């Protein structure tokens, strides 16, 4: 199965909702805590400059908007 990676802030309420949903579904995922203030070069490289979090990565697919995730 493809790895699920959640890039998020430690204290983001949007990230908390996503972590709860992943746990409720019983999905294993890797958590990557990113800094709350720029610069975030690794996230910028991943998202092409999209600045909001959380970002969910499933294989090569990147999901950037909480409502879509």
N, CA, C and O atoms as a Tripos MOL2 file, in Angstrom:
@<TRIPOS>MOLECULE
protein
  276   275    69     0     0
PROTEIN
NO_CHARGES

@<TRIPOS>ATOM
      1 N           0.8390   -1.1860    0.0000 N.3       1 UNK1
      2 CA          0.0000    0.0000    0.0000 C.3       1 UNK1
      3 C           0.8790    1.2420    0.0000 C.2       1 UNK1
      4 O           1.9920    1.2270    0.5250 O.2       1 UNK1
      5 N           0.3790    2.2970   -0.5820 N.am      2 UNK2
      6 CA          1.1100    3.5480   -0.6740 C.3       2 UNK2
      7 C           1.1460    4.2380    0.6850 C.2       2 UNK2
      8 O           0.1580    4.2490    1.4190 O.2       2 UNK2
      9 N           2.3010    4.8110    1.0030 N.am      3 UNK3
     10 CA          2.4440    5.5230    2.2740 C.3       3 UNK3
     11 C           1.6300    6.8130    2.2660 C.2       3 UNK3
     12 O           1.5540    7.5140    1.2560 O.2       3 UNK3
     13 N           1.0320    7.1070    3.4010 N.am      4 UNK4
     14 CA          0.3080    8.3580    3.6040 C.3       4 UNK4
     15 C           1.1700    9.2290    4.5080 C.2       4 UNK4
     16 O           1.5880    8.8020    5.5840 O.2       4 UNK4
     17 N           1.4320   10.4560    4.0600 N.am      5 UNK5
     18 CA          2.2600   11.3830    4.8270 C.3       5 UNK5
     19 C           1.4510   12.6550    5.0600 C.2       5 UNK5
     20 O           0.9530   13.2680    4.1160 O.2       5 UNK5
     21 N           1.3300   13.0390    6.3160 N.am      6 UNK6
     22 CA          0.6220   14.2660    6.6840 C.3       6 UNK6
     23 C           1.6460   15.3140    7.1050 C.2       6 UNK6
     24 O           2.3610   15.1320    8.0910 O.2       6 UNK6
     25 N           1.7110   16.4040    6.3580 N.am      7 UNK7
     26 CA          2.5780   17.5410    6.6840 C.3       7 UNK7
     27 C           1.6900   18.5650    7.3810 C.2       7 UNK7
     28 O           0.6860   18.9970    6.8150 O.2       7 UNK7
     29 N           2.0460   18.9590    8.6060 N.am      8 UNK8
     30 CA          1.1440   19.8130    9.3810 C.3       8 UNK8
     31 C           1.8810   20.5800   10.4610 C.2       8 UNK8
     32 O           3.0290   20.2870   10.7950 O.2       8 UNK8
     33 N           1.1660   21.5990   11.0100 N.am      9 UNK9
     34 CA          1.6160   22.3020   12.2080 C.3       9 UNK9
     35 C           1.2060   21.4750   13.4150 C.2       9 UNK9
     36 O           0.2330   20.7240   13.3600 O.2       9 UNK9
     37 N           1.9350   21.6130   14.4840 N.am     10 UNK10
     38 CA          1.6330   20.8370   15.6890 C.3      10 UNK10
     39 C           0.2880   21.2220   16.3000 C.2      10 UNK10
     40 O          -0.4180   20.3520   16.8090 O.2      10 UNK10
     41 N          -0.0840   22.4970   16.2640 N.am     11 UNK11
     42 CA         -1.2820   22.9490   16.9710 C.3      11 UNK11
     43 C          -2.3640   23.4870   16.0350 C.2      11 UNK11
     44 O          -3.1370   24.3600   16.4300 O.2      11 UNK11
     45 N          -2.4300   22.9880   14.8220 N.am     12 UNK12
     46 CA         -3.4410   23.4240   13.8640 C.3      12 UNK12
     47 C          -4.7390   22.6550   14.0790 C.2      12 UNK12
     48 O          -4.7310   21.4250   14.1290 O.2      12 UNK12
     49 N          -5.8540   23.3700   14.2060 N.am     13 UNK13
     50 CA         -7.1460   22.6900   14.3780 C.3      13 UNK13
     51 C          -7.5410   21.9270   13.1180 C.2      13 UNK13
     52 O          -8.1980   20.8890   13.2070 O.2      13 UNK13
     53 N          -7.1480   22.4270   11.9440 N.am     14 UNK14
     54 CA         -7.4260   21.7150   10.6990 C.3      14 UNK14
     55 C          -6.6460   20.4050   10.6510 C.2      14 UNK14
     56 O          -7.1620   19.3790   10.2110 O.2      14 UNK14
     57 N          -5.4030   20.4530   11.1060 N.am     15 UNK15
     58 CA         -4.5900   19.2360   11.1540 C.3      15 UNK15
     59 C          -5.1550   18.2430   12.1530 C.2      15 UNK15
     60 O          -5.1250   17.0350   11.9190 O.2      15 UNK15
     61 N          -5.6700   18.7470   13.2650 N.am     16 UNK16
     62 CA         -6.2530   17.8620   14.2730 C.3      16 UNK16
     63 C          -7.4580   17.1180   13.7080 C.2      16 UNK16
     64 O          -7.6110   15.9200   13.9470 O.2      16 UNK16
     65 N          -8.3090   17.8100   12.9680 N.am     17 UNK17
     66 CA         -9.4580   17.1560   12.3330 C.3      17 UNK17
     67 C          -8.9990   16.0420   11.3970 C.2      17 UNK17
     68 O          -9.5820   14.9580   11.3730 O.2      17 UNK17
     69 N          -7.9640   16.3160   10.6380 N.am     18 UNK18
     70 CA         -7.4600   15.3270    9.6940 C.3      18 UNK18
     71 C          -6.8340   14.1410   10.4160 C.2      18 UNK18
     72 O          -7.0270   12.9970   10.0030 O.2      18 UNK18
     73 N          -6.0840   14.3970   11.4900 N.am     19 UNK19
     74 CA         -5.4980   13.3010   12.2690 C.3      19 UNK19
     75 C          -6.5920   12.4320   12.8820 C.2      19 UNK19
     76 O          -6.4720   11.2070   12.9000 O.2      19 UNK19
     77 N          -7.6550   13.0540   13.3820 N.am     20 UNK20
     78 CA         -8.7740   12.2990   13.9470 C.3      20 UNK20
     79 C          -9.4690   11.4600   12.8790 C.2      20 UNK20
     80 O          -9.8310   10.3110   13.1330 O.2      20 UNK20
     81 N          -9.6560   12.0200   11.6920 N.am     21 UNK21
     82 CA        -10.3040   11.2800   10.6080 C.3      21 UNK21
     83 C          -9.4540   10.0920   10.1640 C.2      21 UNK21
     84 O          -9.9830    9.0060    9.9300 O.2      21 UNK21
     85 N          -8.1480   10.2910   10.0480 N.am     22 UNK22
     86 CA         -7.2610    9.1840    9.6690 C.3      22 UNK22
     87 C          -7.2790    8.0930   10.7320 C.2      22 UNK22
     88 O          -7.2920    6.9060   10.4050 O.2      22 UNK22
     89 N          -7.2810    8.4860   12.0000 N.am     23 UNK23
     90 CA         -7.3480    7.5140   13.0870 C.3      23 UNK23
     91 C          -8.6710    6.7800   13.1100 C.2      23 UNK23
     92 O          -8.7080    5.5740   13.3530 O.2      23 UNK23
     93 N          -9.7680    7.4990   12.8570 N.am     24 UNK24
     94 CA        -11.0980    6.8850   12.8470 C.3      24 UNK24
     95 C         -11.2090    5.8310   11.7440 C.2      24 UNK24
     96 O         -11.8420    4.7910   11.9270 O.2      24 UNK24
     97 N         -10.5850    6.1130   10.5970 N.am     25 UNK25
     98 CA        -10.5950    5.1660    9.4810 C.3      25 UNK25
     99 C          -9.5970    4.0270    9.6760 C.2      25 UNK25
    100 O          -9.6030    3.0560    8.9180 O.2      25 UNK25
    101 N          -8.7390    4.1450   10.6920 N.am     26 UNK26
    102 CA         -7.7530    3.1050   10.9590 C.3      26 UNK26
    103 C          -6.5970    3.0970    9.9740 C.2      26 UNK26
    104 O          -5.9740    2.0600    9.7490 O.2      26 UNK26
    105 N          -6.3110    4.2550    9.3850 N.am     27 UNK27
    106 CA         -5.2340    4.3500    8.4040 C.3      27 UNK27
    107 C          -3.9130    4.6880    9.0870 C.2      27 UNK27
    108 O          -3.8520    5.5710    9.9420 O.2      27 UNK27
    109 N          -2.8690    3.9810    8.7050 N.am     28 UNK28
    110 CA         -1.5280    4.2970    9.1900 C.3      28 UNK28
    111 C          -0.9750    5.4430    8.3500 C.2      28 UNK28
    112 O          -1.1480    5.4660    7.1310 O.2      28 UNK28
    113 N          -0.3130    6.3880    8.9990 N.am     29 UNK29
    114 CA          0.2660    7.5100    8.2760 C.3      29 UNK29
    115 C           1.5110    7.9850    9.0030 C.2      29 UNK29
    116 O           1.7010    7.7260   10.1910 O.2      29 UNK29
    117 N           2.3530    8.6880    8.2570 N.am     30 UNK30
    118 CA          3.5400    9.3140    8.8200 C.3      30 UNK30
    119 C           3.2190   10.7850    9.0560 C.2      30 UNK30
    120 O           2.5740   11.4270    8.2280 O.2      30 UNK30
    121 N           3.6650   11.3060   10.1710 N.am     31 UNK31
    122 CA          3.4250   12.6910   10.5320 C.3      31 UNK31
    123 C           4.7110   13.4920   10.3770 C.2      31 UNK31
    124 O           5.7510   13.1260   10.9260 O.2      31 UNK31
    125 N           4.6330   14.5870    9.6270 N.am     32 UNK32
    126 CA          5.7730   15.4840    9.4620 C.3      32 UNK32
    127 C           5.3480   16.8550    9.9780 C.2      32 UNK32
    128 O           4.5440   17.5360    9.3420 O.2      32 UNK32
    129 N           5.8820   17.2580   11.1210 N.am     33 UNK33
    130 CA          5.5570   18.5600   11.7020 C.3      33 UNK33
    131 C           6.4520   19.6070   11.0500 C.2      33 UNK33
    132 O           7.6770   19.4810   11.0470 O.2      33 UNK33
    133 N           5.8230   20.6370   10.5000 N.am     34 UNK34
    134 CA          6.5670   21.6910    9.8180 C.3      34 UNK34
    135 C           6.5250   22.9610   10.6620 C.2      34 UNK34
    136 O           5.6320   23.1120   11.4960 O.2      34 UNK34
    137 N           7.4760   23.8800   10.4620 N.am     35 UNK35
    138 CA          7.4860   25.1120   11.2490 C.3      35 UNK35
    139 C           6.2650   25.9760   10.9510 C.2      35 UNK35
    140 O           5.7540   25.9800    9.8310 O.2      35 UNK35
    141 N           5.8090   26.6980   11.9500 N.am     36 UNK36
    142 CA          4.6350   27.5390   11.8000 C.3      36 UNK36
    143 C           4.8680   28.8190   11.0210 C.2      36 UNK36
    144 O           3.9140   29.4350   10.5460 O.2      36 UNK36
    145 N           6.1050   29.2240   10.8850 N.am     37 UNK37
    146 CA          6.4230   30.4560   10.1570 C.3      37 UNK37
    147 C           7.4150   30.1510    9.0460 C.2      37 UNK37
    148 O           8.2540   29.2600    9.1840 O.2      37 UNK37
    149 N           7.3200   30.8950    7.9320 N.am     38 UNK38
    150 CA          8.2700   30.6930    6.8320 C.3      38 UNK38
    151 C           9.6790   31.0420    7.2740 C.2      38 UNK38
    152 O           9.8290   31.7790    8.2490 O.2      38 UNK38
    153 N          10.6940   30.5660    6.6280 N.am     39 UNK39
    154 CA         10.6650   29.8020    5.3830 C.3      39 UNK39
    155 C          10.4430   28.3120    5.6390 C.2      39 UNK39
    156 O          10.8520   27.7680    6.6650 O.2      39 UNK39
    157 N           9.7880   27.6780    4.6830 N.am     40 UNK40
    158 CA          9.5420   26.2350    4.7220 C.3      40 UNK40
    159 C           9.9580   25.6490    3.3760 C.2      40 UNK40
    160 O           9.0970   25.2670    2.5820 O.2      40 UNK40
    161 N          11.2400   25.5710    3.1070 N.am     41 UNK41
    162 CA         11.6950   25.1720    1.7700 C.3      41 UNK41
    163 C          11.2510   23.7690    1.3620 C.2      41 UNK41
    164 O          10.9720   23.5410    0.1850 O.2      41 UNK41
    165 N          11.1770   22.8280    2.2950 N.am     42 UNK42
    166 CA         10.7680   21.4740    1.9150 C.3      42 UNK42
    167 C           9.2950   21.4310    1.5220 C.2      42 UNK42
    168 O           8.9270   20.7380    0.5740 O.2      42 UNK42
    169 N           8.4530   22.1640    2.2410 N.am     43 UNK43
    170 CA          7.0320   22.2060    1.8930 C.3      43 UNK43
    171 C           6.8280   22.9610    0.5830 C.2      43 UNK43
    172 O           6.0010   22.5580   -0.2350 O.2      43 UNK43
    173 N           7.5590   24.0390    0.3730 N.am     44 UNK44
    174 CA          7.4430   24.7880   -0.8800 C.3      44 UNK44
    175 C           7.8370   23.9300   -2.0690 C.2      44 UNK44
    176 O           7.2030   24.0000   -3.1220 O.2      44 UNK44
    177 N           8.8710   23.1260   -1.9120 N.am     45 UNK45
    178 CA          9.2850   22.2360   -2.9950 C.3      45 UNK45
    179 C           8.2150   21.1830   -3.2730 C.2      45 UNK45
    180 O           8.0070   20.7970   -4.4230 O.2      45 UNK45
    181 N           7.5460   20.7260   -2.2390 N.am     46 UNK46
    182 CA          6.5200   19.6930   -2.3820 C.3      46 UNK46
    183 C           5.2540   20.2430   -3.0310 C.2      46 UNK46
    184 O           4.6590   19.5820   -3.8820 O.2      46 UNK46
    185 N           4.8370   21.4470   -2.6380 N.am     47 UNK47
    186 CA          3.5480   21.9920   -3.0780 C.3      47 UNK47
    187 C           3.6560   23.0120   -4.2070 C.2      47 UNK47
    188 O           2.6340   23.4950   -4.6950 O.2      47 UNK47
    189 N           4.8450   23.3410   -4.6220 N.am     48 UNK48
    190 CA          4.9970   24.3300   -5.6820 C.3      48 UNK48
    191 C           4.6900   25.7470   -5.2300 C.2      48 UNK48
    192 O           4.3040   26.5880   -6.0410 O.2      48 UNK48
    193 N           4.8580   26.0170   -3.9400 N.am     49 UNK49
    194 CA          4.6390   27.3510   -3.4100 C.3      49 UNK49
    195 C           3.3260   27.5270   -2.6680 C.2      49 UNK49
    196 O           3.0920   28.5890   -2.0920 O.2      49 UNK49
    197 N           2.4600   26.5180   -2.6610 N.am     50 UNK50
    198 CA          1.2110   26.6020   -1.8980 C.3      50 UNK50
    199 C           1.5690   26.6670   -0.4310 C.2      50 UNK50
    200 O           2.3520   25.8440    0.0450 O.2      50 UNK50
    201 N           1.0110   27.6330    0.3100 N.am     51 UNK51
    202 CA          1.5070   27.9140    1.6540 C.3      51 UNK51
    203 C           0.6420   27.4040    2.7890 C.2      51 UNK51
    204 O           1.0850   27.4340    3.9380 O.2      51 UNK51
    205 N          -0.5580   26.9400    2.5290 N.am     52 UNK52
    206 CA         -1.4440   26.5170    3.6150 C.3      52 UNK52
    207 C          -1.1780   25.0770    4.0190 C.2      52 UNK52
    208 O          -0.6780   24.2760    3.2300 O.2      52 UNK52
    209 N          -1.5160   24.7680    5.2460 N.am     53 UNK53
    210 CA         -1.4070   23.4050    5.7450 C.3      53 UNK53
    211 C          -2.7350   23.0310    6.3900 C.2      53 UNK53
    212 O          -3.4930   23.9290    6.7570 O.2      53 UNK53
    213 N          -3.0440   21.7830    6.5410 N.am     54 UNK54
    214 CA         -2.2110   20.6110    6.3150 C.3      54 UNK54
    215 C          -2.1160   20.2500    4.8360 C.2      54 UNK54
    216 O          -2.9310   20.6720    4.0160 O.2      54 UNK54
    217 N          -1.0970   19.4590    4.5250 N.am     55 UNK55
    218 CA         -0.9060   18.8990    3.1930 C.3      55 UNK55
    219 C          -0.8290   17.3950    3.3650 C.2      55 UNK55
    220 O          -0.0490   16.8930    4.1730 O.2      55 UNK55
    221 N          -1.6410   16.6790    2.6030 N.am     56 UNK56
    222 CA         -1.6550   15.2260    2.6670 C.3      56 UNK56
    223 C          -1.0090   14.6840    1.4090 C.2      56 UNK56
    224 O          -1.3930   15.0500    0.2990 O.2      56 UNK56
    225 N          -0.0320   13.8140    1.5800 N.am     57 UNK57
    226 CA          0.6810   13.2070    0.4650 C.3      57 UNK57
    227 C           0.3840   11.7150    0.4760 C.2      57 UNK57
    228 O           0.6400   11.0220    1.4610 O.2      57 UNK57
    229 N          -0.1600   11.2320   -0.6390 N.am     58 UNK58
    230 CA         -0.4210    9.8000   -0.8060 C.3      58 UNK58
    231 C           0.3070    9.3790   -2.0680 C.2      58 UNK58
    232 O          -0.1580    9.6260   -3.1800 O.2      58 UNK58
    233 N           1.4560    8.7370   -1.8830 N.am     59 UNK59
    234 CA          2.2930    8.3990   -3.0310 C.3      59 UNK59
    235 C           2.7700    9.6700   -3.7010 C.2      59 UNK59
    236 O           3.3850   10.5230   -3.0610 O.2      59 UNK59
    237 N           2.4830    9.8030   -5.0130 N.am     60 UNK60
    238 CA          2.8840   10.9900   -5.7610 C.3      60 UNK60
    239 C           1.7980   12.0570   -5.7680 C.2      60 UNK60
    240 O           2.0130   13.1450   -6.3010 O.2      60 UNK60
    241 N           0.6370   11.7690   -5.1860 N.am     61 UNK61
    242 CA         -0.4710   12.7200   -5.1630 C.3      61 UNK61
    243 C          -0.3690   13.6320   -3.9450 C.2      61 UNK61
    244 O          -0.0630   13.1800   -2.8410 O.2      61 UNK61
    245 N          -0.6290   14.9210   -4.1580 N.am     62 UNK62
    246 CA         -0.5640   15.9270   -3.1020 C.3      62 UNK62
    247 C          -1.9420   16.5670   -2.9710 C.2      62 UNK62
    248 O          -2.5100   17.0380   -3.9570 O.2      62 UNK62
    249 N          -2.4780   16.5830   -1.7520 N.am     63 UNK63
    250 CA         -3.7750   17.1890   -1.4710 C.3      63 UNK63
    251 C          -3.5360   18.3620   -0.5240 C.2      63 UNK63
    252 O          -3.0000   18.1850    0.5700 O.2      63 UNK63
    253 N          -3.9390   19.5720   -0.9540 N.am     64 UNK64
    254 CA         -3.5790   20.7770   -0.2110 C.3      64 UNK64
    255 C          -4.7330   21.4830    0.4820 C.2      64 UNK64
    256 O          -4.4810   22.3510    1.3170 O.2      64 UNK64
    257 N          -5.9560   21.1650    0.1880 N.am     65 UNK65
    258 CA         -7.0870   21.8860    0.7560 C.3      65 UNK65
    259 C          -7.8460   20.9500    1.6890 C.2      65 UNK65
    260 O          -8.2330   19.8530    1.2850 O.2      65 UNK65
    261 N          -8.0610   21.3670    2.9220 N.am     66 UNK66
    262 CA         -8.6790   20.5090    3.9320 C.3      66 UNK66
    263 C         -10.0490   19.9990    3.4990 C.2      66 UNK66
    264 O         -10.3810   18.8430    3.7640 O.2      66 UNK66
    265 N         -10.8500   20.8280    2.8420 N.am     67 UNK67
    266 CA        -12.1780   20.3940    2.4090 C.3      67 UNK67
    267 C         -12.1080   19.2570    1.3970 C.2      67 UNK67
    268 O         -12.9870   18.3950    1.3740 O.2      67 UNK67
    269 N         -11.0840   19.2460    0.5680 N.am     68 UNK68
    270 CA        -10.9180   18.1840   -0.4270 C.3      68 UNK68
    271 C         -10.3720   16.9240    0.2250 C.2      68 UNK68
    272 O         -10.7640   15.8120   -0.1290 O.2      68 UNK68
    273 N          -9.4710   17.1030    1.1710 N.am     69 UNK69
    274 CA         -8.8650   15.9500    1.8360 C.3      69 UNK69
    275 C          -9.9490   15.1880    2.5490 C.2      69 UNK69
    276 O          -9.6720   14.1700    3.1840 O.2      69 UNK69
@<TRIPOS>BOND
     1     1     2 1
     2     2     3 1
     3     3     4 2
     4     3     5 am
     5     5     6 1
     6     6     7 1
     7     7     8 2
     8     7     9 am
     9     9    10 1
    10    10    11 1
    11    11    12 2
    12    11    13 am
    13    13    14 1
    14    14    15 1
    15    15    16 2
    16    15    17 am
    17    17    18 1
    18    18    19 1
    19    19    20 2
    20    19    21 am
    21    21    22 1
    22    22    23 1
    23    23    24 2
    24    23    25 am
    25    25    26 1
    26    26    27 1
    27    27    28 2
    28    27    29 am
    29    29    30 1
    30    30    31 1
    31    31    32 2
    32    31    33 am
    33    33    34 1
    34    34    35 1
    35    35    36 2
    36    35    37 am
    37    37    38 1
    38    38    39 1
    39    39    40 2
    40    39    41 am
    41    41    42 1
    42    42    43 1
    43    43    44 2
    44    43    45 am
    45    45    46 1
    46    46    47 1
    47    47    48 2
    48    47    49 am
    49    49    50 1
    50    50    51 1
    51    51    52 2
    52    51    53 am
    53    53    54 1
    54    54    55 1
    55    55    56 2
    56    55    57 am
    57    57    58 1
    58    58    59 1
    59    59    60 2
    60    59    61 am
    61    61    62 1
    62    62    63 1
    63    63    64 2
    64    63    65 am
    65    65    66 1
    66    66    67 1
    67    67    68 2
    68    67    69 am
    69    69    70 1
    70    70    71 1
    71    71    72 2
    72    71    73 am
    73    73    74 1
    74    74    75 1
    75    75    76 2
    76    75    77 am
    77    77    78 1
    78    78    79 1
    79    79    80 2
    80    79    81 am
    81    81    82 1
    82    82    83 1
    83    83    84 2
    84    83    85 am
    85    85    86 1
    86    86    87 1
    87    87    88 2
    88    87    89 am
    89    89    90 1
    90    90    91 1
    91    91    92 2
    92    91    93 am
    93    93    94 1
    94    94    95 1
    95    95    96 2
    96    95    97 am
    97    97    98 1
    98    98    99 1
    99    99   100 2
   100    99   101 am
   101   101   102 1
   102   102   103 1
   103   103   104 2
   104   103   105 am
   105   105   106 1
   106   106   107 1
   107   107   108 2
   108   107   109 am
   109   109   110 1
   110   110   111 1
   111   111   112 2
   112   111   113 am
   113   113   114 1
   114   114   115 1
   115   115   116 2
   116   115   117 am
   117   117   118 1
   118   118   119 1
   119   119   120 2
   120   119   121 am
   121   121   122 1
   122   122   123 1
   123   123   124 2
   124   123   125 am
   125   125   126 1
   126   126   127 1
   127   127   128 2
   128   127   129 am
   129   129   130 1
   130   130   131 1
   131   131   132 2
   132   131   133 am
   133   133   134 1
   134   134   135 1
   135   135   136 2
   136   135   137 am
   137   137   138 1
   138   138   139 1
   139   139   140 2
   140   139   141 am
   141   141   142 1
   142   142   143 1
   143   143   144 2
   144   143   145 am
   145   145   146 1
   146   146   147 1
   147   147   148 2
   148   147   149 am
   149   149   150 1
   150   150   151 1
   151   151   152 2
   152   151   153 am
   153   153   154 1
   154   154   155 1
   155   155   156 2
   156   155   157 am
   157   157   158 1
   158   158   159 1
   159   159   160 2
   160   159   161 am
   161   161   162 1
   162   162   163 1
   163   163   164 2
   164   163   165 am
   165   165   166 1
   166   166   167 1
   167   167   168 2
   168   167   169 am
   169   169   170 1
   170   170   171 1
   171   171   172 2
   172   171   173 am
   173   173   174 1
   174   174   175 1
   175   175   176 2
   176   175   177 am
   177   177   178 1
   178   178   179 1
   179   179   180 2
   180   179   181 am
   181   181   182 1
   182   182   183 1
   183   183   184 2
   184   183   185 am
   185   185   186 1
   186   186   187 1
   187   187   188 2
   188   187   189 am
   189   189   190 1
   190   190   191 1
   191   191   192 2
   192   191   193 am
   193   193   194 1
   194   194   195 1
   195   195   196 2
   196   195   197 am
   197   197   198 1
   198   198   199 1
   199   199   200 2
   200   199   201 am
   201   201   202 1
   202   202   203 1
   203   203   204 2
   204   203   205 am
   205   205   206 1
   206   206   207 1
   207   207   208 2
   208   207   209 am
   209   209   210 1
   210   210   211 1
   211   211   212 2
   212   211   213 am
   213   213   214 1
   214   214   215 1
   215   215   216 2
   216   215   217 am
   217   217   218 1
   218   218   219 1
   219   219   220 2
   220   219   221 am
   221   221   222 1
   222   222   223 1
   223   223   224 2
   224   223   225 am
   225   225   226 1
   226   226   227 1
   227   227   228 2
   228   227   229 am
   229   229   230 1
   230   230   231 1
   231   231   232 2
   232   231   233 am
   233   233   234 1
   234   234   235 1
   235   235   236 2
   236   235   237 am
   237   237   238 1
   238   238   239 1
   239   239   240 2
   240   239   241 am
   241   241   242 1
   242   242   243 1
   243   243   244 2
   244   243   245 am
   245   245   246 1
   246   246   247 1
   247   247   248 2
   248   247   249 am
   249   249   250 1
   250   250   251 1
   251   251   252 2
   252   251   253 am
   253   253   254 1
   254   254   255 1
   255   255   256 2
   256   255   257 am
   257   257   258 1
   258   258   259 1
   259   259   260 2
   260   259   261 am
   261   261   262 1
   262   262   263 1
   263   263   264 2
   264   263   265 am
   265   265   266 1
   266   266   267 1
   267   267   268 2
   268   267   269 am
   269   269   270 1
   270   270   271 1
   271   271   272 2
   272   271   273 am
   273   273   274 1
   274   274   275 1
   275   275   276 2
@<TRIPOS>SUBSTRUCTURE
     1 UNK1         2 RESIDUE 1 A UNK
     2 UNK2         6 RESIDUE 1 A UNK
     3 UNK3        10 RESIDUE 1 A UNK
     4 UNK4        14 RESIDUE 1 A UNK
     5 UNK5        18 RESIDUE 1 A UNK
     6 UNK6        22 RESIDUE 1 A UNK
     7 UNK7        26 RESIDUE 1 A UNK
     8 UNK8        30 RESIDUE 1 A UNK
     9 UNK9        34 RESIDUE 1 A UNK
    10 UNK10       38 RESIDUE 1 A UNK
    11 UNK11       42 RESIDUE 1 A UNK
    12 UNK12       46 RESIDUE 1 A UNK
    13 UNK13       50 RESIDUE 1 A UNK
    14 UNK14       54 RESIDUE 1 A UNK
    15 UNK15       58 RESIDUE 1 A UNK
    16 UNK16       62 RESIDUE 1 A UNK
    17 UNK17       66 RESIDUE 1 A UNK
    18 UNK18       70 RESIDUE 1 A UNK
    19 UNK19       74 RESIDUE 1 A UNK
    20 UNK20       78 RESIDUE 1 A UNK
    21 UNK21       82 RESIDUE 1 A UNK
    22 UNK22       86 RESIDUE 1 A UNK
    23 UNK23       90 RESIDUE 1 A UNK
    24 UNK24       94 RESIDUE 1 A UNK
    25 UNK25       98 RESIDUE 1 A UNK
    26 UNK26      102 RESIDUE 1 A UNK
    27 UNK27      106 RESIDUE 1 A UNK
    28 UNK28      110 RESIDUE 1 A UNK
    29 UNK29      114 RESIDUE 1 A UNK
    30 UNK30      118 RESIDUE 1 A UNK
    31 UNK31      122 RESIDUE 1 A UNK
    32 UNK32      126 RESIDUE 1 A UNK
    33 UNK33      130 RESIDUE 1 A UNK
    34 UNK34      134 RESIDUE 1 A UNK
    35 UNK35      138 RESIDUE 1 A UNK
    36 UNK36      142 RESIDUE 1 A UNK
    37 UNK37      146 RESIDUE 1 A UNK
    38 UNK38      150 RESIDUE 1 A UNK
    39 UNK39      154 RESIDUE 1 A UNK
    40 UNK40      158 RESIDUE 1 A UNK
    41 UNK41      162 RESIDUE 1 A UNK
    42 UNK42      166 RESIDUE 1 A UNK
    43 UNK43      170 RESIDUE 1 A UNK
    44 UNK44      174 RESIDUE 1 A UNK
    45 UNK45      178 RESIDUE 1 A UNK
    46 UNK46      182 RESIDUE 1 A UNK
    47 UNK47      186 RESIDUE 1 A UNK
    48 UNK48      190 RESIDUE 1 A UNK
    49 UNK49      194 RESIDUE 1 A UNK
    50 UNK50      198 RESIDUE 1 A UNK
    51 UNK51      202 RESIDUE 1 A UNK
    52 UNK52      206 RESIDUE 1 A UNK
    53 UNK53      210 RESIDUE 1 A UNK
    54 UNK54      214 RESIDUE 1 A UNK
    55 UNK55      218 RESIDUE 1 A UNK
    56 UNK56      222 RESIDUE 1 A UNK
    57 UNK57      226 RESIDUE 1 A UNK
    58 UNK58      230 RESIDUE 1 A UNK
    59 UNK59      234 RESIDUE 1 A UNK
    60 UNK60      238 RESIDUE 1 A UNK
    61 UNK61      242 RESIDUE 1 A UNK
    62 UNK62      246 RESIDUE 1 A UNK
    63 UNK63      250 RESIDUE 1 A UNK
    64 UNK64      254 RESIDUE 1 A UNK
    65 UNK65      258 RESIDUE 1 A UNK
    66 UNK66      262 RESIDUE 1 A UNK
    67 UNK67      266 RESIDUE 1 A UNK
    68 UNK68      270 RESIDUE 1 A UNK
    69 UNK69      274 RESIDUE 1 A UNK
